[in-house]
Amino acid sequence: MTAYFKASIAALALLTVPVAANAENLCQGYGPQTPRDISNTAGSNTTTVAFAPEAATLNLCNLHTHTNAEHKGPGFSVFVDDSDHGGFRCNETDTLTEAELAAPESDAFHGVKPGDTIEVHWVFSSCNVSPGKGLGSCLSDSCVNPQLRVEAQTFLVVNDSNALNFMDFAYQDNIVDGLHQPKALPTGTGSPVTFIGSTTGPSYSQAKCSPFQVTWSVRPQCAKVDINSLNAWADAGNIFQEDHSHGVRQLVTAEELLAPIN
């Protein structure tokens, strides 16, 4: 979940100032951090954080993407670099065909092209809120400390109408049992790895931690998604006001900042 959210609530943004770092320049006194290598279960940050309920019992409050994958997983383990748009690529990236890499007619969803990897975050809140832009949509005046859950899927972007249609996973005013829900969440990409972490995005690091506590559910394999459906999502004027993919927070590797995965 991207750090640009914190701009939505100025008071909460003040919480992002880290306390003094130790000799290894690690932030101190924070709960478990994200992103991580989901294949590595080690972690010594045992700050007590309750797991959020399942997504189907919460309100979808935000939906956004990052380029490349922030997490490292079995299906997205190719390191790009340590820049704000570094992270990890899907393993199959170098096997794409010329047709899959062809430029689309539209570029409504900026900064993403065929051959790119994106990590998509569906953000859910225990607050009685409606979906919208930024972290402010996950909170309210009467609910300032919600349980947050992020369902994450990494996609390999291709120009292919036979690939997954992103609109199948969009919101589009979908209400289920009185709750705001995506039309669907991805399946068929392995059992999600669930753990406690934080918000992400390039303004955070191992020296500057996020104060937000999040239950993560990260699918371990990539899936191909059609670039034209991402452009359609932007063209449709989604309620999240998302028309581009965000930067990444570099992988958290210090065990002191990671929760154990059971």
C-alpha positions in Angstrom: 0.0 0.0 0.0 1.7 3.1 -1.2 3.1 5.8 1.1 1.5 8.6 -1.0 -1.6 7.8 1.1 -0.2 9.6 4.1 -0.7 13.0 2.3 -4.4 12.5 2.6 -4.3 13.1 6.3 -1.8 15.7 7.5 -2.0 14.7 11.1 -1.2 11.1 10.4 1.7 12.1 8.1 3.5 13.5 11.1 3.8 10.0 12.4 6.1 9.0 9.6 9.0 10.9 11.2 11.3 8.1 12.5 12.9 7.9 15.9 16.6 7.6 16.3 18.1 4.7 14.3 20.4 2.1 15.9 23.9 1.4 14.7 22.6 -0.4 11.7 20.4 2.6 10.9 17.2 0.7 11.5 14.1 2.6 12.7 13.2 1.7 16.2 9.9 1.2 18.0 7.7 0.4 15.0 5.6 -2.7 14.2 6.4 -5.1 11.4 7.3 -3.6 8.0 6.6 -4.4 4.4 7.5 -5.4 1.6 9.3 -8.6 2.2 10.4 -11.8 0.5 7.3 -13.9 1.1 9.3 -17.1 0.8 11.3 -16.2 3.9 9.3 -16.9 7.0 11.9 -15.5 9.5 11.1 -12.4 11.5 11.8 -11.2 15.1 9.4 -8.3 15.3 6.7 -9.7 17.6 4.8 -6.4 18.2 1.3 -7.6 19.0 -1.0 -6.8 16.1 -4.3 -8.6 15.5 -4.9 -10.0 12.1 -7.6 -8.1 10.2 -10.8 -10.0 9.2 -11.2 -11.5 5.8 -11.6 -9.1 2.9 -15.2 -10.2 2.3 -16.2 -8.8 5.7 -14.5 -5.4 5.2 -15.0 -2.4 3.0 -12.8 -1.9 -0.1 -11.4 1.6 0.4 -8.7 1.9 -2.2 -7.2 0.2 -5.2 -3.9 1.1 -6.8 -0.8 -0.4 -8.5 3.0 -0.2 -8.1 5.7 -0.7 -10.8 7.5 -3.2 -10.3 6.6 -5.7 -7.6 7.4 -4.4 -4.1 7.4 -7.9 -2.6 9.7 -10.7 -3.7 8.0 -14.1 -4.4 8.5 -17.4 -6.1 6.9 -16.0 -9.4 8.5 -12.5 -9.2 12.1 -12.9 -8.1 14.0 -11.0 -10.8 15.6 -8.0 -9.1 15.4 -4.8 -11.2 17.3 -2.1 -9.1 17.1 -0.2 -5.9 15.4 2.9 -7.4 11.9 4.2 -6.6 10.7 2.1 -9.6 13.0 -0.8 -9.0 11.7 -3.8 -7.1 11.1 -7.2 -8.8 9.9 -8.5 -12.2 7.9 -11.5 -13.0 10.1 -14.5 -13.9 8.5 -14.9 -17.4 9.2 -11.4 -18.5 12.0 -12.4 -21.0 9.8 -15.0 -22.6 7.1 -12.7 -23.9 6.3 -12.7 -27.6 6.5 -9.8 -30.0 2.8 -9.6 -30.1 2.5 -9.5 -26.3 5.0 -6.6 -26.3 3.2 -4.5 -29.0 2.3 -1.0 -28.0 -1.4 -0.5 -27.3 -3.5 2.2 -29.0 -4.2 4.0 -25.7 -1.9 5.0 -22.8 -4.6 6.2 -20.5 -3.0 4.4 -17.6 0.3 6.2 -17.6 3.8 4.8 -17.0 2.9 1.1 -17.7 3.7 -0.7 -21.0 3.6 -4.3 -22.2 6.5 -6.2 -20.6 6.2 -4.3 -17.3 5.4 -5.9 -13.9 2.9 -4.3 -11.6 1.8 -5.2 -8.1 -1.8 -4.4 -7.4 -3.1 -3.6 -4.0 -6.8 -3.9 -3.0 -7.0 -2.1 0.3 -9.8 -3.0 2.8 -10.9 -1.2 6.0 -13.0 -2.1 9.0 -14.4 1.4 8.9 -17.8 2.2 7.5 -16.4 4.1 4.6 -16.7 4.4 0.8 -13.9 3.8 -1.7 -11.9 6.8 -2.9 -8.5 8.3 -3.3 -5.8 7.8 -0.7 -5.7 6.6 2.9 -8.3 9.2 3.8 -10.8 6.9 2.2 -9.9 4.1 4.6 -10.6 6.3 7.7 -13.4 8.5 9.0 -13.9 11.0 11.8 -15.5 8.3 13.9 -13.0 5.6 12.9 -9.4 6.7 13.0 -7.7 3.4 13.8 -9.2 0.8 11.5 -8.0 -2.7 10.8 -6.5 -2.6 7.4 -6.1 -5.5 5.0 -4.3 -5.6 1.6 -4.9 -8.3 -0.9 -1.9 -8.2 -3.4 -1.4 -9.7 -6.8 1.6 -9.2 -9.1 0.8 -9.1 -12.8 2.9 -9.3 -16.0 1.4 -6.7 -18.4 0.9 -7.8 -22.0 -1.0 -6.7 -25.0 -3.2 -9.7 -25.3 -7.0 -9.8 -25.1 -6.7 -13.5 -23.9 -4.9 -12.4 -20.8 -6.8 -11.4 -17.6 -9.1 -8.4 -17.9 -8.3 -5.9 -15.1 -11.9 -4.7 -15.2 -13.0 -8.1 -13.7 -11.2 -7.1 -10.5 -12.3 -3.5 -10.4 -14.8 -2.0 -8.1 -17.4 -0.4 -10.4 -19.9 0.4 -7.5 -20.1 -3.2 -6.5 -21.9 -3.8 -3.2 -22.1 -7.2 -1.6 -24.1 -7.7 1.7 -23.9 -4.0 2.2 -20.1 -3.8 1.8 -18.0 -2.2 -0.9 -16.2 -5.0 -2.7 -14.2 -5.6 -5.9 -16.0 -7.5 -8.5 -13.5 -10.3 -7.8 -10.1 -11.0 -6.4 -7.5 -13.0 -8.5 -7.4 -16.8 -8.1 -5.2 -19.5 -9.5 -1.9 -17.8 -8.5 -1.2 -19.9 -5.4 -2.4 -19.7 -1.8 -1.8 -16.2 -0.5 0.9 -15.7 2.1 -0.6 -13.8 5.0 1.4 -11.8 7.5 1.5 -8.6 9.5 3.3 -5.6 7.9 2.9 -1.9 7.2 2.1 0.4 4.3 4.7 0.7 1.6 5.8 3.1 -1.1 9.2 4.8 -1.9 9.1 7.4 1.0 9.7 4.5 3.5 12.8 2.5 4.0 14.5 0.4 6.8 15.6 3.7 8.3 12.2 5.4 8.0 9.4 3.1 8.9 5.7 3.3 8.4 3.5 3.6 11.5 0.4 1.9 9.9 -0.4 -1.7 10.7 -1.6 -3.9 7.9 -2.6 -7.5 7.4 -1.1 -8.6 4.1 -2.3 -11.4 1.8 0.2 -11.8 -1.1 -0.3 -14.3 -3.9 3.0 -16.0 -4.8 2.7 -16.3 -8.5 2.4 -13.8 -11.4 -0.5 -13.7 -13.8 -0.7 -11.9 -17.2 -3.1 -9.0 -17.5 -4.1 -7.2 -20.7 -2.7 -3.6 -20.9 -5.9 -2.6 -22.8 -8.0 -3.4 -19.7 -5.8 -1.2 -17.5 -6.3 1.6 -20.0 -10.0 1.0 -19.9 -10.0 1.2 -16.1 -8.4 4.6 -16.4 -10.6 5.8 -19.2 -13.7 4.8 -17.1 -12.8 7.4 -14.5 -12.4 5.0 -11.6 -13.4 6.3 -8.2 -9.9 6.0 -6.9 -8.6 8.6 -9.4 -5.9 6.2 -10.4 -4.3 6.8 -13.8 -0.7 5.8 -13.2 1.4 3.2 -11.3 3.3 4.2 -8.2 6.8 3.7 -7.1 8.1 0.9 -4.8 9.6 0.6 -1.3 12.7 -1.5 -1.4 12.6 -4.9 0.2 12.8 -5.0 4.0 15.3 -7.7 5.0 16.2 -6.9 8.6 14.6 -9.6 10.8 14.1 -6.9 13.5 11.6 -5.2 11.2 9.8 -8.4 10.0 7.1 -10.4 11.7 7.4 -14.2 11.6 5.2 -15.9 9.0 3.5 -18.9 10.5 
